[in-house]
Amino acid sequence: MEKLKNLLRPLFFVAFSIVTVWTYIVPDAKGFQYPAMARIFFWHFPCSILLLAFMFTGIYFSFRVFKRVDRGFTSVESAIEKMQWDSRAEAAMELGFIWAILTMVTGILFSLVQWGAWWQWDPRQTSFLIALLIYGGYFALRNSFPDPEKRAHFSGAYCLASALPIFFLVLVYPRLPQVQAVSFHPTNTIMQGQLKGQYGYVTITMLVLMSILSVWLYRLRTRVVLHEIALDYKNGNLEISGRSATPSGVVRPVSVPDENESATERN
């Protein structure tokens, strides 16, 4: 199994390189001010899809933080399980935020080459910027709580509470008839079947490869964090809401001065 993994990794990067070259050799798109620069779409579209996928994943794991599970756990073990779900949510939100930033950056480049300006104050651009700021508040909130149990609780609550406004700004607001009437953004390019031929093939292939890369990065991220939690719990270095994470029954040695030695020192 390990040999297969070692073989698939270089094959994946070879495939990614081939598809990247493919994005440059497809015919130029029509209807653009700079048709050759329309290739930004090959990166912009997968980033936006992966952003939503990891947002949904983070919301699910944040929900699991609050889901009551009765398995005969002690209070400390329950808190650690909550931290594990929180770590999975954090990893998903981190990757989603990276894809969100890349979506914004590629969108700004698209605005420059298609509309002639870095920022047009287009309703689609503005709504996504607001959603990005709300998204970033998740990480600001996490850094406000040093206690891991409280951090899991409050950041999970924020993730669930911010899901509705973010999805409204990203998915619903751009498709309102009043917004589409004044927006330059081609919101329904895929839904209306406008992406055809080689452009469609390249876009789907790029989405698949970027999804594989994202899943691989997510698994690496969660594996590291979960191992850190397990090691801290095993070594008794994890403090949760003032409670030691050391398993019950384990007594740490405490040095007590001998009475005879104390008397001799006083004399």
N, C-alpha and C positions, 0 to 999 in steps of 0.2 A: 504493500500500500504506500509506503514511504517512497519507494522508487517511482511509483506512478505519479505521486505529487511532485517529485523533483523533475520529472519529465514534463508535466503539464505546465509548470511555471514558465520555463523558457518558451514553450510553444505559445502560451498566452501572450507574452510580450512580442513574439514574432508576429502573431495575428494582429495585435494592436498596431504594430508598426506598418503592416501591410494596409490595414484599413485607413490609417492616417495618410499614407501615400495616395490611397484611392480617393480620399476627399479632395486632393489637389488635381486629379486627372479627369474627374467628371466634367461634363460640359458646363459652361457658365449658365447660371440661372437667368431667366428673362424677367423683365419688369423691375429691375433694381437700378439704382443710380450708378452703382459700381457692381456689375454682375459677378465679377470674380470674388468679391468680398462677401457674397451671400453664403459662402461656405461656413461662416460663423454659426449658421443655423445647425450644422452638424454637431456642434458642441453645446450650443445654447439649449436646444430642445432636450437632449438627455439630462442635462443638469437640472432643468426644471422638473422633469419626471422623477428623478432620484430624490430631489428635495422633498416632494410630496410623499414618496414611499417611506423615507426615513422619518418624516414627521409623523405619519401614521404609526410607524413602529415605536417611536418614542412615546406617543400617546398611549399605546397599548401597554407598554411596560410601566408607564407612570400609573396607569389604572391598577396594575398588579401590585404596585406599592401599597395601595389602600385596600386591596382585596383581603378580607380576613380568611386566613387559612389555619384551621385547627388540626394540628398533627401531633399534639402532645408536646409541642416545643416549650422550652423555657422562655421567659421574657427576652433573654439575651439572644437566644437562637432565632426567635421571631424577628427581633430587630436586625439581625444579620441577614436573614432572608430578605427583609425589606431593603437593606442596603444592596443586596445582589441584584434585585429587580431595578433599583435606582441606578446602579452602574450600567446595566443594559440600556436603560432609558437615556442615560447621559451619553453613552457611546453613539446611539442612534441620532440623538439631537446634535451631537458634534458633527457627524458626517453630513446630516441634513443642512446644518448651518454652512458648512464648507461649500456644498452644492448650491446653496442659496446665494452665497457671495459670488460664486462663479457665474450663476445665472444673471446676477446684476451686472457683473463686469462685461460678460459677453453681450448683454442687452444694451449696455452703454456703447459698446463698439458697433453693434448693429445700428443704433441710433445715429452714430456718426457717419457711417458709410451710406445709410439709406436716406436719412433726413437732413444730413449736413450739420449736425450739432451734437455735442456730447450729451446734452440734457434738453429735452423738449417740454418738460412738464406735462407730458402726455398722461392721461388718467391711469393708464396701465403702469407706466413707470412709477408714478407717485404712489399708487396703491401698493405696489410691490415694495417700495422703499419703507413705507409705514409697517408693512408686515415683517420686513427684515429687522426693523428696530424693535418690534414687539418680540420677535424671536430672540434677539440678542439679550433682552431682559432676562431670559431664562438663566443665562450664564452669569449675569451680574448678580442675580438673586442667589445662586449657588455659592458664590464666593463670599456671601454675607454671613454664612453660617458655618463656623468651624466644626460644630458637632455633627457627625455624619448622619445620625438618626433624624435630627431636625432638618438637615439639608435635604435628605431624601423626602421628608414629608412636605416641606414648603415648595421645593422645586417641582415635585410631582404635582402639587395642587396648581402651581402656576402653569405648568405644561397643559393640564386639562382645561384650565380656565382660558388660556390664550388660544386654544385650538380653534374655537368657533370664529373669533375675529380674523385670525390668520387665513383660514380656509375661505371665509367670506371675501377677504381682500384679494386672494389669489385666484379663486375659482368662480365665485359668484359675481362679484362687482364688475370684472372686465366683460362679462357677457350680458350685462344689462343693456337693453336697446338704446337707452339714452347715452351710455358710455361708448358703445360701439359706434354710434353716429359721429362722435367727435374724436375718437381715438385712431391713431395711425397703426397701432399694433395689430398684426394679422393673427388674432386670437384663435380663429377656427380653421386654421390652415389644414390641420390633420383631419378634423371632423368633416370638413367639406370635400375631402379627397383631393386637395390641391397638390399634395406631395406625391409625385408619380415618378416612374422610371428609376434611373440610377440614384437620384436624390433620395427617393424613398428607401431604396435598398441600403444605401450608405448610412442613412439616419437610423434605421432599425438595427443594423449591424453594430454601429457605434453605441447605441443604447444597450444592447446586450453585453458588449465587452465592458462598458463602464459599470454596468450592474454587477458583473462578476468581480471586477476590481473592488467595488464598494463592499460587497459581501465579504470578500477576503480581508479587507481592512477592518471591517466591523468585527469579525471573528478574532482577529489579532488583538484589537483594542479591548474587547470584553475578556478575552483569556488572560491578559495581563492584569486587569483590575480585579477579576475574581480570584486569581492566585494571590494577589496582595492581600485581599480580605481574608482568605483562608489562612495565610501565613501569620497575619497579625492576630487572628483569633487563636491559632494554635500556640503562638508564643506568648499570649496574654498581653499583647501590646495595644489592643483595641479597646478604647473606652467609649461606652455608649451611654449618653445621658447620665453620666456620673456612675454607671455600673461597670464593673470590670467585666471584660469578655472572657476571663479565664474560666474554663469549665468548672462546675461545682465539684467539690471533693478535692480540689488541688489547693494545697496550702503552701504559700511562699515562705521560705525560711526568714526569720527575723532575729537578728543578733540581740541578745539580752546580756548586759554586763553581769559578771559574777559578783555575789554579795561580798565575798572575802576580798576580792580585788578592789571593790569600791571602798571597803573599810580601811584597807591598807593605804589607799590613796589619800583618804581623809586624815589618817594619822601622819 
